[in-house]
Every structure is written in structure tokens, then in C-alpha cells.
């Protein structure tokens, strides 16, 4: 699990534009959906760390 998060974080560093687009995607998604699956949070945290 930790390795997956590290790989995901590494991918986020490749493109600042991609990071901003992904942050927009997650912010919209979080507003529109109630989080019932912690999987959403695991993807969100690396975005916040960048």
C-alpha cells in the first residue's frame, strides 16, 4: 500500500499541470460525492502533499 502511494506521488511530480488538473478533479468529486470508500482519501492525500 505504501509503495503504491509513493509511486502515485512520484507520478504527480512529473507535471504541475497534471497535478492542478487532478486537484480540480478531486475537489469537484469530493463536493459531489459523499466519501464512503477510503480509497478516495488514499488518492487525495498524495495530491495534497505535492
C-alpha positions, -999 to +999 in steps of 0.1 A: +000+000+000+028+024+010+047+016-022+016+024-043+013+058-026+050+065-032+046+056-069+015+077-072+032+107-055+062+103-079+038+104-109+023+136-095+057+154-096+060+148-134+037+176-144+025+206-124-004+210-149-014+174-144-013+180-106-036+210-108-060+192-131-061+163-108-067+185-078-096+202-096-109+167-105-108+156-068-122+188-054-152+186-077-156+149-070-154+154-032-181+182-034-204+160-055-200+127-037-200+117+000-169+097+007-178+062+018-148+045+004-114+053+020-098+046-014-108+082-023-088+095+006-057+075-003-057+091-037-064+125-023-036+127+003-007+124-022-023+153-042-023+174-011+013+166-003+026+178-037 
